[in-house]
Amino acid sequence: AHVGEYNENTYYFSSSEHLGDFLLHPAKYEDSTNQFSLPVDLPQPLYPEQAETVRHEPTYDPDNLGDSGWEFRGFCPVTLYKTKDNVGLKGVCKPTAIPGLNEHAVSYKDRAYRMATREAYDMFMMEPWVYIDAAVAPHREPILKAFLGDTSKVSMQTYITETLYEAIAKAMLAVGDARPGFPGCSVKSSALRYMAAHLKAHNPGNSELRAQMYKKNFEEYSEACSLVDFFTSGEVSEETRNRKKALWDAIQQKEVQPAMFEKLDADRL
């Protein structure tokens, strides 16, 4: 513990550094006029066994929220606050909803909150009013992954919306921006392969190695799809033109084919 005494008063500090500053200049920090009095309500930690008694009804339908004794339905208010300005694909605010944990639970003004991490817990304990007043709760509740595989409770439409909608929408937007055209392939084939490469490269379930390999596949396929536009563009360096020409020749000679970019090959890293 970091504790100091001055003028018959005991002071507690969050770190040895703060204690050291106080011991050097105690009068500077003494609040003899109560100018910096503590708020009337202070957050109190909830022990896991206490958190277990808080009512919470899980939901299987993101548009039909169940009952919960947790504020923000148990989602981390610090994360909601930090992501309150995020805008989703539909142009509406879409804060990130991460379930809090019982080991990071807090009681504040007779209401219960759960944070997702120890860092978020510490931030909330210092200034709970900041996150409570400004956090934006999601208008749709994400379904926990543990529930998604239960077809008796989660409809196919909900499953697709929760797991595929955003990833596919982003891949389609990327196709619209890139207008890919792999030499010798139809527009439809080029676009579908581009979407597949985009989905694989941006799959959050990838391991670090797989993410690196799929990202390289996507970048190389994108480059191949832009060759026609490249050769009709303006001035470029000779080195870049030679590299692009070598890729073009390899495609024409079938040494490089679209299917190569769908597989993982550690030798190409």
ABEGO torsion letter per residue (X at the ends): XBBBBBGGBBBBBABAAAAAAAAABAAAABBAAGAABBBABBBBBBBAAAAAABBBBBBABAABBBBBABBGGGBBAAAAAAAAABBBAAGBBBBBBBBBBAAABBBBGGBBBBBABAAAAAAAAABAAAAAAABBBBABBBBBAAAAABAAABBAAAAAAAAAAAAAAAAAAAAAAAGBBBBGBBAAAAAAAAAAAAAAAABAABBAAAAAAAAAAAAAAAAAAAAAAAAABBBBBAAAAAAAAAAAAAAAAGABBAAAAABBBAAAX
